[in-house]
């Protein structure tokens, strides 16, 4: 089916969602490689992740991207790819000792190194008794004490883990060592899956599009077709980012014809968000203000409230976006809802001996 979508035998909507599914499976293979300590699959799947970051214009470090950004992830990929030539024997050591950490005897449950450090050494450092403890007043002001604490903090963390293990406070039995395998979590996960399936059944099926929309790219939540520019960028999202990642590898890491630190030009690919509704308001100063939805709006309000008298309780009584998200989508279309849910809600409001009449 994926080959049919690439050849154009399926509609553009089906092409987009097959490419999305393929990207999700690649991300799952990446996590599986970490859990199973599969170095070859880890390297192969990383290239696709680098490509997607170029398409999304996530080029440099940002607080909301954590460690996933294009510039240094591509460098990391190239370093792993050439590791056997730059450091002979390192690949054998990674295969023998692992590039991830196994903290239990359960198969396929290994964790990445940075995540393990966060869950052990750094976690112990941030809990009572650590460097951020309020009980140790002036601890970080003593430079020699701070250095000594940093040198031995991994040992302190191992002592704490051993103490918890002796007290049987680390995990439950091996069968329930992971929270996701507990019976209650399995039941909750199944309910979440069914809710997602029920929500998607209210949308348009991307693989059953009418003949009148075969050449259009539809938003499955609203049913509205995207513009030609948006459709062109989304359908070629994977191929465009692959070319950008290959160019970065060739020019900055292999041939060194361009400086590695030189700014990277953004692709500015359009998505469904580009078709979002825009509302224009006029202020009291006779200025026109364009209201749009921004991801970091709440963060900006919190920062401004520290130096200005802003009542967040009063502010949240008004819409902070161009449209009410409870009844509309980003492109301005009405949200599709299950009409049966409205009927059930009205029935629940009806009295036992009364009759609910709706007009």
N, C-alpha and C positions, 0 to 999 in steps of 0.2 A: 504494500500500500504506500510506503514511503517513496518507493521508486516511481509510482504513478503520480504522486504529488509533485515530485521534482520535474517529471516530464510534462507536467501541465494537464494530465488527464483528470485531475481533481480540481475543485474550485480553489480559489486563493485562500479561503477561510480554512479549508482542510489542510492546505500546504503549511499555513502558519502553525496550526495546532500540532501537526506531526513533527515539525521542527522543534516546537516547544517540548513535546514529549521526549524527543531524542535528547535534548539538552538536559532534561530532568534525569533521564536514565544515566547520562554521562556523570552528573553530579552524584548519583547514588553509587555508581561504580567507583568514583573517587573516594567516597566514604568507606566503601567495602574494602578498597585497597589498603586503607589505613587500619581497619579493624582486623584484616587478615595478614597484614605485613607483606603485601604483594607489591614489591618495588616497581616492577615493570608496568603493571597496570596503573600505578600511582603516577608514573611519569607520562604515560600515554594520555590519560584523562586530563592531566594538568594543562596540556596545550589547548584543549577546547575551552577550558575555563579562562585561560588568558585571552582567547579570542573574543569571548562574550564580554569580558571587561572592557576591551577596546570598543566594542559596539555601544556599550552603555556609557562610554566616556568616563569610566571610573579609572582614571589614569594615575593619580597620585594619592598619597595617604589622606584619609579623612576619618574623623572619629566614628562615623556611622558605618564605615566599611571594614573596620577592625584591620585584619591583615590582608584582605583581598583587594588588591589594586594592581593595575596592569603592568606598571613599570618594573617593579621588583619581583613580582610573581613570574614574569617572563624571564628575568635574569636568573631566578631560582630554578626555573625549568631548564634553561640552557646550562646552568652549572651542574645539575643532576645528569643531563644528557651527556656531558663531556667529562663526567667525574672519573671514569676509568682512565682517561688520558692525562688529566691534570693531577690526579691522586691515585696512582696504581695501587690496587688492593682494597680501596675504600668500598667499592661495590660489593666485594665478597664479605667485608665486615658488616655492611648493612644487611645483606642476606642472612648472615649468620646470627647477628645480634639484634637486628631489627631497627627500623627507623621510627617505630611506634612502641608504646609501652603497654605491656600486659600486666594489669594489677590483680587479676584473678585467674583461676584455672578454667574458666568458661571459654570455649573456643570462639573465635571471631568477636572478641570483645576488647580489643586493644584500643588505646587512645593515642592521640597525637602528643608529641613531646611538650609543646607549649601548653596544651590543655592540662596535661598531667602536672606540670609545674604550677599552674594556677590552682589546681585542686589539692596540692600537697604543700609545697614549700611556701608559696605566696599566700595560700589560705591560712596557714599557721602563722604567717607574719602579720596578718590583718585581724586576727582574733585576739581576745584578751590575753595579755602577756607578750604580744608581738610589738612591732615598732610603732603601730598606731594606737596602742593601748593608752587610755587616759590615766591608767594607774601609775605609769612611769613618767612622772613629770620631769621635763628637761632631758629626757633620754637622748633624743636626737641632737641635742645641743653639744653633747660631748663627742668630739670627732673620733677619738681613739676607741671609745665604747661602741660607737656606731659601726666602725670598721670591724671590730671584733665580733659584734653581733651578726654582721653580714657574712663573715667567714664561716661561722658555725651555725647559721640558721637552718641549713639543710639537715644537720645533725639533730638540732632541736625538734625539727618537724618529724624526723624518723622516731625519736623518743616518744613524741606525742602519739604517733600512729601505733607504736608498739603498746603504749599504755591503753589506748582504746581497744586494741585487739585483745589484750589480756582481760579487759572488762567486758568483752563480747558486745561492744558498742559500735563496731564498724558496719557490719552487714548482717543480714539474716542468713538463712540457709542458702546453699549454693543455687538452688532452683529459683529462689526469689532474690538473687543478688542484684539483679537489675530491676529498677522500678517499673519499667515498661512490661515486664513479664509477670507482674503480680495479677491475680485474678481481677481485682477491682480496676486496675489500669487497662487490662484487656477488654473488659466490658465497656469502659468509658471510651476507649479507642474505637470500638465497634460502633458505638452510638455516634461518635463524631464522623465516622466514615459514612454512615447512613444519612446523616444530616447534609453532608457535602453532596452525596448522590441525589438527594431530594432537591437540593438547591439547583444543581445542574440540569435536572429534568425540566425545570421551569425555563431554562434558556434554550436558545436554538441549537440544534445538533449541527456541529460544523461539517459533518460528513453527509448531511441530507439537506442540501441547499437547493432551492428551486432553480429552475433553468434561467429565470430572469435575473438571478444574482450570481450566476456562475463566474462572471468576470469581476465581481466585486468582493472586497474584503469586509466582512460583517463583524461587528462587535457582538459577541454571543449574548452579552448581558442586556443590551439595549436593542439589538437587531438593526441598528443604523449602519449604513455602509460608510467606510472610511474614504477620505479623499484619495485621489490618485497618488499624490506624493507620499502620504502615509502608507498606503498599500505597497508601493514600490520599495520603501525602506524596510518594512516589516517582513515582506516575503524574502528579501535578500539579506536579512539580518545576519545569518550565519556565514554566508559567503563573503560579505563585506568585511566582517570582523576578522575572518581568517586571513584575508589579504593584508589587513593592517598589522596583525600579529606577525605574519611572515616578513613583512617589510621591516618591522622593528628588530626582529631577530637578525636579519641579513645585514642591515646597515649599521646597527649599534652594538651588536654582540659578536658577529662572525667576521664581517669585513672591517668593522671599526671606522667606517667612512664618515659617520656622524657621531658626535659626542653623546654619550649615554645620558648625561644630565640635561641635554638640550630639551626645551619644552616640546611636548607632543601635541600635534594639532588634533583637536576634537573632530569627530565625524558628524556630530549633530544630527543623528538619525532620528526621524520622526516616529512617534508611536501614537497609540490611541489617545494619550494624554494631550497631544497636540491639537486634538479636536475638542478639547474641553470647553465648556461654556465660559464666556467672559462677560462680566458685568461692569459697566462704567458708571461711576458716581461723580457728582459734582459737590465739592466741599464748600464751606462757607467763605473761603478765600477765593472763590471763583476758579478753582483749579480742578482739573479732571483727573480722577484717580481710577486706575484700572484694578479691580479686585480679582484676584486669582488665588487658587489653592496652592499653598506652599508647604513643603514637608517640615520645615524648621520654624513654622510660625509660632508654635507653643514655646519653643526654646527662646525665641526672640522676646516674647512677652515676659517670660520668667526673668530674663536678663534685665529688661527695662523696668520691671517691677522692683528691682533692688535699688535703683537710683531715682525712681519716680513713684509717686503715689498713684498706683493703678489698682483698682479693685477688681480682682479676677472674678469674684463672685458676681459682680454686676456685669462684667464684660462677657461672661459666658451665657448671659441671657439673650445674646444676639448671635446671628449667624456670622461665623468667621470665614466663610467661603463664598464664592460667587453663586452657589446654589445650595439648597438644603439636601444634604446627603441622605437623609432618611427617605426621601421620596424621589430622588433623581440620581442619575449617573453622571460621570464626569463630562460626557458630551452633551448634557442637557436633556436627555430622554428620560421618560418616566421609568422608575424601577418596576420590573416585572415581579409580581407577587402571586402567591398561590391563593386564589379566591376562596378555596375551601377553608383556609385558615381564618379568613374574615368571618365566615359563617359559624365556625366553631367558637370564635370569640364572642359573637353575638348570642349564641346559644348559652354560653356560660354566664352572660349577663342577665339572661331572662330569669324571672322568678319561677319557682316551682309550679305555682298555680296560674301564672300569667302567660301571656302570649306576646312574643316579640314580633312586631310588625315593622318591616323595613321598606322604605320607599326609594 
